[in-house]
């Protein structure tokens, strides 16, 4: 069987489309000639209009001026790799950014890329996911260009047992990035649901390929509800978006850059100093860290108890109501429980 090369991944945003969008967006106040566009994006002058048409079909409003050229009517909030790459300069995430208008799941793409040998720091972004995946087999609704759907490919040199800390790192990064957009501080429900006023607006799905003593790769998928105006009726009581909370439209582009810069900072801190600063930070910002009465649902049982901090590996400790013992929760759903123990 022949392996698909990275450039064969279907639906990946064409480099020329990326270059065209970047060129128009970075010169949004001027009209750019067809000849300049042709030269900058590497097509013939005759082909320029076809690429402009492609952009238009993706919802980008480009105005054509007879004899002079083109200009973008409103800078779109599309997560184009070239411009993102400038904003991420100095981090491992600036080098390999794969953008898609539509994919099934950015985690699926990132895993395929990982199998093909893509390096640590590769970023996969989508404007829309048709099969966005959440934890515990749930789906992640991914409305077109409303949220951030991003997966990071990591090749960490840590024992697989410490992998839950990658999820905490991502949760902290997403929390800090989103905090700057909100009037009140977001909460983190272990391991990584971001909540505002008890409703979830972001989640993280970490998947990895590992041997008992070595991680080949981990993909960390981050979904943030940013500019959704309303949530589907069945989720409205438990889910929200930054826009619903603030009545404002937020720049996904800026939020994403902050998210990846915070991730880089926490990740480096984790590699240099170990789990302690990550667990300490989690304790500062999560009301679920200690003393919260919760219901835990795992694959095998459901019980109530009170949270009692984290193990150094990132695993949650819960003092059970029904036994005089502390349970270590490796994975499972955590929900605030009614009443006291
Ligand atoms: C959860 O809270 O259940 C995790 C949600 C993770 C969603 C993100 S969106 C980007 C990446 N691709 C996916 O299919 N899932 C993650």
py3Dmol code that shows the C-alpha trace and the ligand (Angstrom):
import py3Dmol

protein = """\
ATOM      1  CA  UNK A   1       0.000   0.000   0.000  1.00  0.00           C
ATOM      2  CA  UNK A   2       1.342   3.429  -0.864  1.00  0.00           C
ATOM      3  CA  UNK A   3       1.286   5.998   1.860  1.00  0.00           C
ATOM      4  CA  UNK A   4      -0.506   9.268   1.300  1.00  0.00           C
ATOM      5  CA  UNK A   5       1.863  12.191   1.449  1.00  0.00           C
ATOM      6  CA  UNK A   6       1.014  15.196   3.594  1.00  0.00           C
ATOM      7  CA  UNK A   7       0.049  17.244   0.556  1.00  0.00           C
ATOM      8  CA  UNK A   8      -2.445  14.515  -0.431  1.00  0.00           C
ATOM      9  CA  UNK A   9      -4.591  15.100   2.609  1.00  0.00           C
ATOM     10  CA  UNK A  10      -7.872  15.996   0.983  1.00  0.00           C
ATOM     11  CA  UNK A  11      -9.379  19.407   1.505  1.00  0.00           C
ATOM     12  CA  UNK A  12      -6.277  21.096   2.839  1.00  0.00           C
ATOM     13  CA  UNK A  13      -6.438  24.803   2.038  1.00  0.00           C
ATOM     14  CA  UNK A  14      -4.357  25.450  -1.030  1.00  0.00           C
ATOM     15  CA  UNK A  15      -1.155  27.357  -0.395  1.00  0.00           C
ATOM     16  CA  UNK A  16      -2.178  29.834  -3.120  1.00  0.00           C
ATOM     17  CA  UNK A  17      -5.522  30.486  -1.476  1.00  0.00           C
ATOM     18  CA  UNK A  18      -3.729  31.082   1.790  1.00  0.00           C
ATOM     19  CA  UNK A  19      -1.262  33.454   0.091  1.00  0.00           C
ATOM     20  CA  UNK A  20      -4.062  35.322  -1.684  1.00  0.00           C
ATOM     21  CA  UNK A  21      -6.099  35.755   1.465  1.00  0.00           C
ATOM     22  CA  UNK A  22      -3.039  36.897   3.397  1.00  0.00           C
ATOM     23  CA  UNK A  23      -2.075  39.358   0.680  1.00  0.00           C
ATOM     24  CA  UNK A  24      -5.553  40.888   0.498  1.00  0.00           C
ATOM     25  CA  UNK A  25      -6.046  40.907   4.265  1.00  0.00           C
ATOM     26  CA  UNK A  26      -2.676  42.514   4.981  1.00  0.00           C
ATOM     27  CA  UNK A  27      -3.386  45.219   2.374  1.00  0.00           C
ATOM     28  CA  UNK A  28      -7.060  45.672   3.125  1.00  0.00           C
ATOM     29  CA  UNK A  29      -7.011  49.439   2.589  1.00  0.00           C
ATOM     30  CA  UNK A  30      -5.641  49.389  -0.954  1.00  0.00           C
ATOM     31  CA  UNK A  31      -6.544  48.004  -4.351  1.00  0.00           C
ATOM     32  CA  UNK A  32      -4.022  45.384  -5.496  1.00  0.00           C
ATOM     33  CA  UNK A  33      -3.444  44.830  -9.186  1.00  0.00           C
ATOM     34  CA  UNK A  34      -3.993  41.472 -10.853  1.00  0.00           C
ATOM     35  CA  UNK A  35      -0.335  41.467 -11.891  1.00  0.00           C
ATOM     36  CA  UNK A  36       0.856  41.874  -8.280  1.00  0.00           C
ATOM     37  CA  UNK A  37      -1.488  39.140  -7.098  1.00  0.00           C
ATOM     38  CA  UNK A  38      -0.309  36.802  -9.865  1.00  0.00           C
ATOM     39  CA  UNK A  39       3.329  37.379  -8.918  1.00  0.00           C
ATOM     40  CA  UNK A  40       2.805  37.079  -5.162  1.00  0.00           C
ATOM     41  CA  UNK A  41       0.768  33.881  -5.201  1.00  0.00           C
ATOM     42  CA  UNK A  42       2.515  32.217  -8.123  1.00  0.00           C
ATOM     43  CA  UNK A  43      -0.208  31.939 -10.787  1.00  0.00           C
ATOM     44  CA  UNK A  44      -0.628  33.505 -14.231  1.00  0.00           C
ATOM     45  CA  UNK A  45      -2.478  36.814 -14.598  1.00  0.00           C
ATOM     46  CA  UNK A  46      -5.254  34.996 -16.442  1.00  0.00           C
ATOM     47  CA  UNK A  47      -5.757  32.662 -13.478  1.00  0.00           C
ATOM     48  CA  UNK A  48      -6.094  35.396 -10.848  1.00  0.00           C
ATOM     49  CA  UNK A  49      -9.850  35.818 -11.256  1.00  0.00           C
ATOM     50  CA  UNK A  50     -10.365  32.080 -10.749  1.00  0.00           C
ATOM     51  CA  UNK A  51      -8.614  32.225  -7.388  1.00  0.00           C
ATOM     52  CA  UNK A  52     -10.595  35.339  -6.470  1.00  0.00           C
ATOM     53  CA  UNK A  53     -13.774  33.417  -7.345  1.00  0.00           C
ATOM     54  CA  UNK A  54     -12.653  30.530  -5.103  1.00  0.00           C
ATOM     55  CA  UNK A  55     -12.247  32.953  -2.221  1.00  0.00           C
ATOM     56  CA  UNK A  56     -15.716  34.364  -2.888  1.00  0.00           C
ATOM     57  CA  UNK A  57     -17.297  30.915  -2.785  1.00  0.00           C
ATOM     58  CA  UNK A  58     -15.796  30.567   0.702  1.00  0.00           C
ATOM     59  CA  UNK A  59     -17.659  33.666   1.806  1.00  0.00           C
ATOM     60  CA  UNK A  60     -14.835  36.207   1.532  1.00  0.00           C
ATOM     61  CA  UNK A  61     -16.095  39.478   0.054  1.00  0.00           C
ATOM     62  CA  UNK A  62     -13.604  40.707  -2.545  1.00  0.00           C
ATOM     63  CA  UNK A  63     -14.440  43.754  -4.645  1.00  0.00           C
ATOM     64  CA  UNK A  64     -13.114  43.931  -8.192  1.00  0.00           C
ATOM     65  CA  UNK A  65     -12.199  47.345  -9.649  1.00  0.00           C
ATOM     66  CA  UNK A  66     -12.177  47.583 -13.410  1.00  0.00           C
ATOM     67  CA  UNK A  67      -8.604  48.009 -14.739  1.00  0.00           C
ATOM     68  CA  UNK A  68      -7.046  48.507 -11.292  1.00  0.00           C
ATOM     69  CA  UNK A  69      -7.430  45.285  -9.315  1.00  0.00           C
ATOM     70  CA  UNK A  70      -9.045  43.873  -6.184  1.00  0.00           C
ATOM     71  CA  UNK A  71      -9.548  44.690  -2.544  1.00  0.00           C
ATOM     72  CA  UNK A  72     -11.075  42.854   0.360  1.00  0.00           C
ATOM     73  CA  UNK A  73     -14.258  44.495   1.671  1.00  0.00           C
ATOM     74  CA  UNK A  74     -13.983  43.255   5.236  1.00  0.00           C
ATOM     75  CA  UNK A  75     -11.042  41.374   6.724  1.00  0.00           C
ATOM     76  CA  UNK A  76     -12.457  37.916   7.372  1.00  0.00           C
ATOM     77  CA  UNK A  77     -11.764  36.109  10.626  1.00  0.00           C
ATOM     78  CA  UNK A  78     -10.354  33.077   8.803  1.00  0.00           C
ATOM     79  CA  UNK A  79      -7.463  31.295  10.484  1.00  0.00           C
ATOM     80  CA  UNK A  80      -5.031  31.541   7.582  1.00  0.00           C
ATOM     81  CA  UNK A  81      -1.655  29.885   8.189  1.00  0.00           C
ATOM     82  CA  UNK A  82       0.639  32.590   6.810  1.00  0.00           C
ATOM     83  CA  UNK A  83      -0.649  35.357   9.045  1.00  0.00           C
ATOM     84  CA  UNK A  84      -0.980  33.051  12.043  1.00  0.00           C
ATOM     85  CA  UNK A  85       2.567  31.936  11.558  1.00  0.00           C
ATOM     86  CA  UNK A  86       3.818  35.525  12.006  1.00  0.00           C
ATOM     87  CA  UNK A  87       1.857  35.846  15.247  1.00  0.00           C
ATOM     88  CA  UNK A  88       3.290  32.586  16.562  1.00  0.00           C
ATOM     89  CA  UNK A  89       6.890  33.393  15.752  1.00  0.00           C
ATOM     90  CA  UNK A  90       9.263  31.960  18.370  1.00  0.00           C
ATOM     91  CA  UNK A  91       6.989  29.046  19.287  1.00  0.00           C
ATOM     92  CA  UNK A  92       7.067  25.538  17.774  1.00  0.00           C
ATOM     93  CA  UNK A  93       3.588  26.226  16.379  1.00  0.00           C
ATOM     94  CA  UNK A  94       4.676  28.764  13.760  1.00  0.00           C
ATOM     95  CA  UNK A  95       6.249  26.272  11.378  1.00  0.00           C
ATOM     96  CA  UNK A  96       3.655  23.698  10.276  1.00  0.00           C
ATOM     97  CA  UNK A  97       0.084  24.971  10.197  1.00  0.00           C
ATOM     98  CA  UNK A  98      -2.441  22.981   8.160  1.00  0.00           C
ATOM     99  CA  UNK A  99      -5.698  24.775   7.511  1.00  0.00           C
ATOM    100  CA  UNK A 100      -8.908  23.187   6.202  1.00  0.00           C
ATOM    101  CA  UNK A 101     -12.235  24.725   5.388  1.00  0.00           C
ATOM    102  CA  UNK A 102     -14.049  21.466   6.133  1.00  0.00           C
ATOM    103  CA  UNK A 103     -12.828  18.214   7.725  1.00  0.00           C
ATOM    104  CA  UNK A 104     -14.367  15.384   9.685  1.00  0.00           C
ATOM    105  CA  UNK A 105     -12.187  16.000  12.742  1.00  0.00           C
ATOM    106  CA  UNK A 106      -8.917  17.886  13.191  1.00  0.00           C
ATOM    107  CA  UNK A 107      -7.819  15.139  15.618  1.00  0.00           C
ATOM    108  CA  UNK A 108      -8.240  12.538  12.852  1.00  0.00           C
ATOM    109  CA  UNK A 109      -6.167  14.634  10.441  1.00  0.00           C
ATOM    110  CA  UNK A 110      -3.483  15.254  13.071  1.00  0.00           C
ATOM    111  CA  UNK A 111      -3.199  11.515  13.765  1.00  0.00           C
ATOM    112  CA  UNK A 112      -2.790  10.795  10.059  1.00  0.00           C
ATOM    113  CA  UNK A 113      -0.138  13.475   9.818  1.00  0.00           C
ATOM    114  CA  UNK A 114       1.601  12.037  12.870  1.00  0.00           C
ATOM    115  CA  UNK A 115       1.723   8.608  11.218  1.00  0.00           C
ATOM    116  CA  UNK A 116       3.311  10.267   8.187  1.00  0.00           C
ATOM    117  CA  UNK A 117       6.067  11.703  10.366  1.00  0.00           C
ATOM    118  CA  UNK A 118       4.957  15.330  10.759  1.00  0.00           C
ATOM    119  CA  UNK A 119       7.015  16.998  13.502  1.00  0.00           C
ATOM    120  CA  UNK A 120       6.261  18.148  17.021  1.00  0.00           C
ATOM    121  CA  UNK A 121       4.397  21.448  16.974  1.00  0.00           C
ATOM    122  CA  UNK A 122       2.302  20.779  13.874  1.00  0.00           C
ATOM    123  CA  UNK A 123      -1.060  22.559  14.080  1.00  0.00           C
ATOM    124  CA  UNK A 124      -4.256  21.432  12.342  1.00  0.00           C
ATOM    125  CA  UNK A 125      -7.085  23.944  12.049  1.00  0.00           C
ATOM    126  CA  UNK A 126     -10.533  23.744  10.513  1.00  0.00           C
ATOM    127  CA  UNK A 127     -13.245  26.287   9.852  1.00  0.00           C
ATOM    128  CA  UNK A 128     -15.819  23.503  10.149  1.00  0.00           C
ATOM    129  CA  UNK A 129     -15.873  19.889  11.370  1.00  0.00           C
ATOM    130  CA  UNK A 130     -18.456  17.405  10.147  1.00  0.00           C
ATOM    131  CA  UNK A 131     -17.487  14.747  12.696  1.00  0.00           C
ATOM    132  CA  UNK A 132     -16.001  16.754  15.575  1.00  0.00           C
ATOM    133  CA  UNK A 133     -15.339  14.380  18.466  1.00  0.00           C
ATOM    134  CA  UNK A 134     -15.658  15.001  22.193  1.00  0.00           C
ATOM    135  CA  UNK A 135     -14.695  12.910  25.196  1.00  0.00           C
ATOM    136  CA  UNK A 136     -16.462   9.631  26.000  1.00  0.00           C
ATOM    137  CA  UNK A 137     -17.621   9.137  22.412  1.00  0.00           C
ATOM    138  CA  UNK A 138     -19.663  12.340  22.341  1.00  0.00           C
ATOM    139  CA  UNK A 139     -19.700  14.643  19.351  1.00  0.00           C
ATOM    140  CA  UNK A 140     -18.488  18.242  19.246  1.00  0.00           C
ATOM    141  CA  UNK A 141     -20.762  20.511  17.252  1.00  0.00           C
ATOM    142  CA  UNK A 142     -18.503  22.621  15.063  1.00  0.00           C
ATOM    143  CA  UNK A 143     -20.442  25.397  13.336  1.00  0.00           C
ATOM    144  CA  UNK A 144     -18.621  26.922  10.391  1.00  0.00           C
ATOM    145  CA  UNK A 145     -16.161  29.683  11.323  1.00  0.00           C
ATOM    146  CA  UNK A 146     -17.901  30.241  14.666  1.00  0.00           C
ATOM    147  CA  UNK A 147     -15.490  28.384  16.919  1.00  0.00           C
ATOM    148  CA  UNK A 148     -11.865  27.381  17.209  1.00  0.00           C
ATOM    149  CA  UNK A 149     -11.277  23.772  16.149  1.00  0.00           C
ATOM    150  CA  UNK A 150      -7.600  23.154  16.612  1.00  0.00           C
ATOM    151  CA  UNK A 151      -5.389  20.119  17.167  1.00  0.00           C
ATOM    152  CA  UNK A 152      -1.746  20.198  18.228  1.00  0.00           C
ATOM    153  CA  UNK A 153       0.569  17.345  17.358  1.00  0.00           C
ATOM    154  CA  UNK A 154       3.106  16.793  20.136  1.00  0.00           C
ATOM    155  CA  UNK A 155       5.984  14.384  20.458  1.00  0.00           C
ATOM    156  CA  UNK A 156       6.753  14.775  24.152  1.00  0.00           C
ATOM    157  CA  UNK A 157       9.587  12.920  25.830  1.00  0.00           C
ATOM    158  CA  UNK A 158       7.588  12.135  28.966  1.00  0.00           C
ATOM    159  CA  UNK A 159       6.325   8.818  30.352  1.00  0.00           C
ATOM    160  CA  UNK A 160       2.809   7.916  29.120  1.00  0.00           C
ATOM    161  CA  UNK A 161       1.617   8.031  32.740  1.00  0.00           C
ATOM    162  CA  UNK A 162       2.191  11.807  32.701  1.00  0.00           C
ATOM    163  CA  UNK A 163       0.075  12.356  29.591  1.00  0.00           C
ATOM    164  CA  UNK A 164      -2.951  13.637  31.582  1.00  0.00           C
ATOM    165  CA  UNK A 165      -0.791  16.653  32.362  1.00  0.00           C
ATOM    166  CA  UNK A 166      -0.800  17.596  28.665  1.00  0.00           C
ATOM    167  CA  UNK A 167      -4.559  17.897  28.926  1.00  0.00           C
ATOM    168  CA  UNK A 168      -4.217  20.098  32.007  1.00  0.00           C
ATOM    169  CA  UNK A 169      -1.661  22.253  30.180  1.00  0.00           C
ATOM    170  CA  UNK A 170      -4.128  22.712  27.314  1.00  0.00           C
ATOM    171  CA  UNK A 171      -6.976  23.468  29.713  1.00  0.00           C
ATOM    172  CA  UNK A 172      -4.933  26.124  31.533  1.00  0.00           C
ATOM    173  CA  UNK A 173      -3.840  27.691  28.245  1.00  0.00           C
ATOM    174  CA  UNK A 174      -7.401  27.835  26.902  1.00  0.00           C
ATOM    175  CA  UNK A 175      -8.586  29.209  30.236  1.00  0.00           C
ATOM    176  CA  UNK A 176      -6.034  32.045  30.273  1.00  0.00           C
ATOM    177  CA  UNK A 177      -6.690  32.899  26.608  1.00  0.00           C
ATOM    178  CA  UNK A 178     -10.460  33.028  27.124  1.00  0.00           C
ATOM    179  CA  UNK A 179     -10.234  34.921  30.438  1.00  0.00           C
ATOM    180  CA  UNK A 180      -9.094  38.017  28.529  1.00  0.00           C
ATOM    181  CA  UNK A 181     -12.340  37.965  26.523  1.00  0.00           C
ATOM    182  CA  UNK A 182     -14.705  37.573  29.479  1.00  0.00           C
ATOM    183  CA  UNK A 183     -15.793  39.873  32.290  1.00  0.00           C
ATOM    184  CA  UNK A 184     -15.594  37.075  34.859  1.00  0.00           C
ATOM    185  CA  UNK A 185     -12.945  34.403  35.345  1.00  0.00           C
ATOM    186  CA  UNK A 186     -13.729  31.058  33.690  1.00  0.00           C
ATOM    187  CA  UNK A 187     -13.670  27.911  35.825  1.00  0.00           C
ATOM    188  CA  UNK A 188     -12.058  24.571  34.896  1.00  0.00           C
ATOM    189  CA  UNK A 189     -13.953  21.391  35.656  1.00  0.00           C
ATOM    190  CA  UNK A 190     -11.421  18.554  35.870  1.00  0.00           C
ATOM    191  CA  UNK A 191      -9.867  17.568  33.648  1.00  0.00           C
ATOM    192  CA  UNK A 192     -10.489  20.332  31.138  1.00  0.00           C
ATOM    193  CA  UNK A 193     -14.008  21.590  30.630  1.00  0.00           C
ATOM    194  CA  UNK A 194     -14.011  25.369  30.614  1.00  0.00           C
ATOM    195  CA  UNK A 195     -17.080  26.852  32.229  1.00  0.00           C
ATOM    196  CA  UNK A 196     -18.572  30.259  32.609  1.00  0.00           C
ATOM    197  CA  UNK A 197     -21.502  30.528  35.007  1.00  0.00           C
ATOM    198  CA  UNK A 198     -21.606  26.729  35.111  1.00  0.00           C
ATOM    199  CA  UNK A 199     -22.014  26.355  31.332  1.00  0.00           C
ATOM    200  CA  UNK A 200     -19.332  24.812  29.152  1.00  0.00           C
ATOM    201  CA  UNK A 201     -17.739  26.772  26.318  1.00  0.00           C
ATOM    202  CA  UNK A 202     -14.577  24.768  25.608  1.00  0.00           C
ATOM    203  CA  UNK A 203     -13.295  21.221  25.833  1.00  0.00           C
ATOM    204  CA  UNK A 204     -10.171  19.217  25.089  1.00  0.00           C
ATOM    205  CA  UNK A 205      -9.721  15.754  23.650  1.00  0.00           C
ATOM    206  CA  UNK A 206      -6.232  14.261  24.005  1.00  0.00           C
ATOM    207  CA  UNK A 207      -5.426  11.059  22.157  1.00  0.00           C
ATOM    208  CA  UNK A 208      -2.095   9.325  21.923  1.00  0.00           C
ATOM    209  CA  UNK A 209      -0.126   6.543  20.395  1.00  0.00           C
ATOM    210  CA  UNK A 210       2.246   5.097  22.974  1.00  0.00           C
ATOM    211  CA  UNK A 211       4.132   2.089  24.257  1.00  0.00           C
ATOM    212  CA  UNK A 212       4.292   1.384  28.005  1.00  0.00           C
ATOM    213  CA  UNK A 213       7.425   3.524  28.383  1.00  0.00           C
ATOM    214  CA  UNK A 214       7.267   5.939  25.463  1.00  0.00           C
ATOM    215  CA  UNK A 215       4.825   8.285  23.763  1.00  0.00           C
ATOM    216  CA  UNK A 216       5.122   8.168  19.974  1.00  0.00           C
ATOM    217  CA  UNK A 217       2.839  11.131  19.646  1.00  0.00           C
ATOM    218  CA  UNK A 218      -0.073  12.844  21.322  1.00  0.00           C
ATOM    219  CA  UNK A 219      -2.728  14.920  19.626  1.00  0.00           C
ATOM    220  CA  UNK A 220      -4.385  17.561  21.751  1.00  0.00           C
ATOM    221  CA  UNK A 221      -7.676  18.721  20.241  1.00  0.00           C
ATOM    222  CA  UNK A 222      -9.081  21.974  21.552  1.00  0.00           C
ATOM    223  CA  UNK A 223     -12.579  23.197  20.780  1.00  0.00           C
ATOM    224  CA  UNK A 224     -13.716  26.670  21.873  1.00  0.00           C
ATOM    225  CA  UNK A 225     -17.193  28.066  21.269  1.00  0.00           C
ATOM    226  CA  UNK A 226     -16.417  31.633  20.274  1.00  0.00           C
ATOM    227  CA  UNK A 227     -18.960  33.410  18.053  1.00  0.00           C
ATOM    228  CA  UNK A 228     -21.955  31.054  18.096  1.00  0.00           C
ATOM    229  CA  UNK A 229     -25.037  33.261  18.564  1.00  0.00           C
ATOM    230  CA  UNK A 230     -27.019  30.440  20.111  1.00  0.00           C
ATOM    231  CA  UNK A 231     -26.476  26.866  21.091  1.00  0.00           C
ATOM    232  CA  UNK A 232     -28.669  23.987  19.866  1.00  0.00           C
ATOM    233  CA  UNK A 233     -31.805  23.759  22.063  1.00  0.00           C
ATOM    234  CA  UNK A 234     -30.770  20.455  23.655  1.00  0.00           C
ATOM    235  CA  UNK A 235     -27.466  21.973  24.826  1.00  0.00           C
ATOM    236  CA  UNK A 236     -28.601  25.492  25.707  1.00  0.00           C
ATOM    237  CA  UNK A 237     -28.742  24.783  29.469  1.00  0.00           C
ATOM    238  CA  UNK A 238     -25.283  23.298  29.686  1.00  0.00           C
ATOM    239  CA  UNK A 239     -23.294  24.944  26.884  1.00  0.00           C
ATOM    240  CA  UNK A 240     -22.477  28.493  25.871  1.00  0.00           C
ATOM    241  CA  UNK A 241     -20.109  30.587  23.751  1.00  0.00           C
ATOM    242  CA  UNK A 242     -18.005  33.680  24.413  1.00  0.00           C
ATOM    243  CA  UNK A 243     -20.399  35.700  22.252  1.00  0.00           C
ATOM    244  CA  UNK A 244     -23.480  34.528  24.153  1.00  0.00           C
ATOM    245  CA  UNK A 245     -21.783  35.508  27.422  1.00  0.00           C
ATOM    246  CA  UNK A 246     -20.526  38.926  26.339  1.00  0.00           C
ATOM    247  CA  UNK A 247     -22.850  40.021  23.510  1.00  0.00           C
ATOM    248  CA  UNK A 248     -19.718  40.736  21.487  1.00  0.00           C
ATOM    249  CA  UNK A 249     -18.067  39.178  18.464  1.00  0.00           C
ATOM    250  CA  UNK A 250     -14.543  37.970  19.289  1.00  0.00           C
ATOM    251  CA  UNK A 251     -11.516  37.628  17.018  1.00  0.00           C
ATOM    252  CA  UNK A 252     -10.841  33.904  16.677  1.00  0.00           C
ATOM    253  CA  UNK A 253      -7.514  34.800  15.171  1.00  0.00           C
ATOM    254  CA  UNK A 254      -6.284  36.708  18.234  1.00  0.00           C
ATOM    255  CA  UNK A 255      -7.763  34.187  20.640  1.00  0.00           C
ATOM    256  CA  UNK A 256      -5.975  31.351  18.849  1.00  0.00           C
ATOM    257  CA  UNK A 257      -2.626  33.110  18.978  1.00  0.00           C
ATOM    258  CA  UNK A 258      -3.039  33.724  22.703  1.00  0.00           C
ATOM    259  CA  UNK A 259      -4.109  30.109  23.230  1.00  0.00           C
ATOM    260  CA  UNK A 260      -1.018  28.713  21.507  1.00  0.00           C
ATOM    261  CA  UNK A 261       1.340  31.168  23.211  1.00  0.00           C
ATOM    262  CA  UNK A 262      -0.072  30.255  26.637  1.00  0.00           C
ATOM    263  CA  UNK A 263       0.182  26.576  25.699  1.00  0.00           C
ATOM    264  CA  UNK A 264       3.834  27.030  24.763  1.00  0.00           C
ATOM    265  CA  UNK A 265       4.535  28.758  28.090  1.00  0.00           C
ATOM    266  CA  UNK A 266       2.832  26.116  30.265  1.00  0.00           C
ATOM    267  CA  UNK A 267       4.302  23.258  28.220  1.00  0.00           C
ATOM    268  CA  UNK A 268       7.853  24.580  28.604  1.00  0.00           C
ATOM    269  CA  UNK A 269       7.269  25.117  32.307  1.00  0.00           C
ATOM    270  CA  UNK A 270       6.039  21.533  32.600  1.00  0.00           C
ATOM    271  CA  UNK A 271       9.109  20.162  30.782  1.00  0.00           C
ATOM    272  CA  UNK A 272      11.513  22.295  32.820  1.00  0.00           C
ATOM    273  CA  UNK A 273       9.972  22.063  36.301  1.00  0.00           C
ATOM    274  CA  UNK A 274       7.683  19.024  36.174  1.00  0.00           C
ATOM    275  CA  UNK A 275       4.064  18.744  37.203  1.00  0.00           C
ATOM    276  CA  UNK A 276       4.158  20.867  40.387  1.00  0.00           C
ATOM    277  CA  UNK A 277       3.633  24.338  38.826  1.00  0.00           C
ATOM    278  CA  UNK A 278       0.869  22.974  36.573  1.00  0.00           C
ATOM    279  CA  UNK A 279      -0.973  21.402  39.497  1.00  0.00           C
ATOM    280  CA  UNK A 280      -0.464  24.597  41.568  1.00  0.00           C
ATOM    281  CA  UNK A 281      -1.931  26.732  38.775  1.00  0.00           C
ATOM    282  CA  UNK A 282      -4.851  24.335  38.413  1.00  0.00           C
ATOM    283  CA  UNK A 283      -5.509  24.699  42.145  1.00  0.00           C
ATOM    284  CA  UNK A 284      -5.576  28.502  41.748  1.00  0.00           C
ATOM    285  CA  UNK A 285      -8.080  28.633  38.909  1.00  0.00           C
ATOM    286  CA  UNK A 286     -10.341  25.582  39.321  1.00  0.00           C
ATOM    287  CA  UNK A 287     -13.141  25.477  41.884  1.00  0.00           C
ATOM    288  CA  UNK A 288     -13.143  21.704  41.316  1.00  0.00           C
ATOM    289  CA  UNK A 289      -9.655  21.218  42.733  1.00  0.00           C
ATOM    290  CA  UNK A 290     -10.609  20.659  46.365  1.00  0.00           C
ATOM    291  CA  UNK A 291     -13.733  20.565  48.498  1.00  0.00           C
ATOM    292  CA  UNK A 292     -16.284  20.375  45.674  1.00  0.00           C
ATOM    293  CA  UNK A 293     -19.116  17.863  46.099  1.00  0.00           C
ATOM    294  CA  UNK A 294     -19.273  16.000  42.801  1.00  0.00           C
ATOM    295  CA  UNK A 295     -20.796  13.056  41.020  1.00  0.00           C
ATOM    296  CA  UNK A 296     -18.228  10.915  39.230  1.00  0.00           C
ATOM    297  CA  UNK A 297     -19.302   8.724  36.331  1.00  0.00           C
ATOM    298  CA  UNK A 298     -16.737   6.281  35.004  1.00  0.00           C
ATOM    299  CA  UNK A 299     -17.115   3.457  32.490  1.00  0.00           C
ATOM    300  CA  UNK A 300     -18.005   1.090  35.335  1.00  0.00           C
ATOM    301  CA  UNK A 301     -19.764   3.065  38.086  1.00  0.00           C
ATOM    302  CA  UNK A 302     -21.249   6.320  39.302  1.00  0.00           C
ATOM    303  CA  UNK A 303     -20.788   7.710  42.825  1.00  0.00           C
ATOM    304  CA  UNK A 304     -20.622  10.966  44.774  1.00  0.00           C
ATOM    305  CA  UNK A 305     -17.781  12.381  46.799  1.00  0.00           C
ATOM    306  CA  UNK A 306     -15.689  15.438  47.546  1.00  0.00           C
ATOM    307  CA  UNK A 307     -12.676  16.460  45.475  1.00  0.00           C
ATOM    308  CA  UNK A 308      -9.357  16.296  47.350  1.00  0.00           C
ATOM    309  CA  UNK A 309      -6.733  17.727  45.002  1.00  0.00           C
ATOM    310  CA  UNK A 310      -4.688  16.179  42.215  1.00  0.00           C
ATOM    311  CA  UNK A 311      -1.945  13.562  42.184  1.00  0.00           C
ATOM    312  CA  UNK A 312       1.349  14.784  40.694  1.00  0.00           C
ATOM    313  CA  UNK A 313       0.355  12.904  37.496  1.00  0.00           C
ATOM    314  CA  UNK A 314      -2.772  15.044  37.133  1.00  0.00           C
ATOM    315  CA  UNK A 315      -5.185  12.338  38.300  1.00  0.00           C
ATOM    316  CA  UNK A 316      -8.113  13.593  40.455  1.00  0.00           C
ATOM    317  CA  UNK A 317      -8.531  12.492  44.098  1.00  0.00           C
ATOM    318  CA  UNK A 318     -12.103  12.105  45.351  1.00  0.00           C
ATOM    319  CA  UNK A 319     -13.146  11.170  48.896  1.00  0.00           C
ATOM    320  CA  UNK A 320     -16.174   8.941  48.368  1.00  0.00           C
ATOM    321  CA  UNK A 321     -19.383   9.474  50.321  1.00  0.00           C
ATOM    322  CA  UNK A 322     -20.199   5.768  50.473  1.00  0.00           C
ATOM    323  CA  UNK A 323     -16.812   4.458  51.646  1.00  0.00           C
ATOM    324  CA  UNK A 324     -14.094   5.830  53.873  1.00  0.00           C
ATOM    325  CA  UNK A 325     -11.640   5.877  51.021  1.00  0.00           C
ATOM    326  CA  UNK A 326     -10.110   8.205  48.488  1.00  0.00           C
ATOM    327  CA  UNK A 327     -10.564   7.192  44.886  1.00  0.00           C
ATOM    328  CA  UNK A 328      -8.131   8.140  42.109  1.00  0.00           C
ATOM    329  CA  UNK A 329      -9.994   9.179  38.950  1.00  0.00           C
ATOM    330  CA  UNK A 330      -8.005   8.611  35.773  1.00  0.00           C
ATOM    331  CA  UNK A 331     -10.837   9.387  33.421  1.00  0.00           C
ATOM    332  CA  UNK A 332     -14.535   9.941  33.719  1.00  0.00           C
ATOM    333  CA  UNK A 333     -17.177  12.617  33.881  1.00  0.00           C
ATOM    334  CA  UNK A 334     -17.265  15.019  36.790  1.00  0.00           C
ATOM    335  CA  UNK A 335     -20.455  16.934  37.581  1.00  0.00           C
ATOM    336  CA  UNK A 336     -21.313  19.161  40.503  1.00  0.00           C
ATOM    337  CA  UNK A 337     -23.510  17.080  42.836  1.00  0.00           C
ATOM    338  CA  UNK A 338     -26.577  18.452  44.574  1.00  0.00           C
ATOM    339  CA  UNK A 339     -26.611  18.750  48.340  1.00  0.00           C
ATOM    340  CA  UNK A 340     -23.894  17.921  50.750  1.00  0.00           C
ATOM    341  CA  UNK A 341     -22.321  14.543  51.529  1.00  0.00           C
TER     342      UNK A 341
END
"""
ligand_1 = """\
16
LIG
C -14.888 17.465 25.101
O -15.014 18.356 25.937
O -15.679 16.518 25.047
C -13.735 17.544 24.135
C -14.070 18.355 22.927
C -12.908 18.481 21.967
C -13.303 19.139 20.667
C -12.107 19.422 19.803
S -12.509 20.446 18.415
C -10.951 20.152 17.733
C -10.629 18.699 17.974
N -11.180 17.868 16.934
C -12.112 17.041 17.391
O -12.749 16.218 16.699
N -12.276 17.223 18.694
C -11.385 18.233 19.216
"""
view = py3Dmol.view(width=600, height=400)
view.addModel(protein, "pdb")
view.setStyle({"model": 0}, {"cartoon": {"style": "trace"}})
view.addModel(ligand_1, "xyz")
view.setStyle({"model": 1}, {"stick": {}})
view.zoomTo()
view.show()
